[in-house]
Amino acid sequence: MDPNGAFLDDATLAAHRARLWDRQRLHVTASAFFRDLWKDAPAPKTLAGIVDLPLCDKADLRASQAAQPPFGSYLATSRREVNRLHRTSGTTGQAMNLALSARDCHVTEVVAGRCQTAAGLGPEDTVVHCLNYQMWMGGLTDHMGLEQTGATVIPFGVGQSELLIRTIREIGVTAISCTPSYPAVLAETLRRAFPDIAPRDLGLRIGLFGGEPGLDDPALRQRIRDYWGMEPRNANYGVSDVMCNFAAQCACDDRLHFMAADVLWPELIDPETGGALPLEPGQTGELVLTHLERECQPLVRFRTGDILAIDATDPCDCGRTGFRFRVIGRSDDMVVVRGLNLFPTMVAASLAGIVELSGDYRIRLDHPPPYDFLPVEVELASKQQIDPALALAVEAALKRDLQATARVTLLPHGSLPKTEGKTQRVIRSHP
């Protein structure tokens, strides 16, 4: 792969992609999964032609692994070529086994390194990595991506927050890699175990966040700057079945840059109809990805479930040429209220500007759709008391920003569990 893959011009990138697809389309036919899905039709010779192929999704992969464990019929190599096994977090359903060859690992780590480098990590930094190492891609594979930047990487994982705080102070850690919700866990530990230490006193320069939505909100970013004294960077966006990290922001632009154009082919589709949409500024749609280079479990036209808003397709001031975008939400987290498509990120953005709230919330759905209003549980900030007038004010803010009616339940500070992994914002308790 090209080491400068994030900076390639259109002509160079197109020629590179064509060469990769010429090889990859033949490799994919080694997968019984795609031979069956395509009814033994040959893969198109050009990338433009793949729009005529059927889409596949997570449910298809789950069924394939259930029928042919542990890796499914979309394993396109022999078992002996599997060099590493990961497992998805299972946030949206049954956990999946992910097989990577040595080459797959290398490509994944190089692209992840591009993302972390763009976000500002470099050889002068010492970064503590606080994601789960227990089989999840976010642990070891993201760790290896951090190492690609030349930084000193501390493989800390999750738990033992008091030890983490001591480690940050003793080693002189300058950066932390974690989910956006994890600083709240650390802040609680500081208040309880180190009352004389302010978050800013830890000396963190940069926060490299991923695994959860919400960092697009300027209010959340400013709270992190004010409270921690570090620059928040959206440094780790990916889809585990495809690639653990292929988009990040840079110092010039808060939007995510697509960093894997030399190894992934992106498309946008209408999430309702599956119809193709142009990948151009102003467009919103579901992201679909195709591996141009993947040995063990190559995917073609895989529906990620993530809804993107495309903001720009011209080169950034940083020189990177990938399109820039925001993740609005997931199609499976979308809640339709009286015809309006609502996502947790929209709720988070509305709540972020209300100082009486902690910013933590849950959307709790106790019956199947349709929904006439959005039920939101909102946690109060520290030392705030439950006040019916505040609940009405929050409902008014949500109505103003979302154009939908909400029913708000205020919860005392600390009521909602703080997680070190991904936080599930939409809770569906109905069958």
Secondary structure, 3 states (H helix, E strand, C coil): CCCCHHHCCHHHHHHHHHHHHHHHHHHHCCCHHHHHHCCCCCCCCCHHHHHHCCCECHHHHHHHHHHCCCCCCCCCCCHHHCCEEEECCCCCCCCCEEEECHHHHHHHHHHHHHHHHHCCCCCCCEEEECCCCCCCCCCHHHHHHHHCCCCEEEECCCCCHHHHHHHHHHHCCCEEEECCCHHHHHHHHHHHHCCCCCHHHHCCCEEEEECCCCCCCHHHHHHHHHHHCCEEEEEEEEECCCEEEEEECCCCCCCEEECCCCCEEEEEECCCCCCEECCCCCCEEEEEEEECCCCCCCCCCEEEEEEEEEEECCCCCCCCCCCEEEEEEECCCCEEECCEEECHHHHHHHHCCCCCEEEEEEEEECCCCCECCEEEEEEECCCCCCCHHHHHHHHHHHHHHHCCCEEEEEECCCCCCCCCCCCCCEEECCC
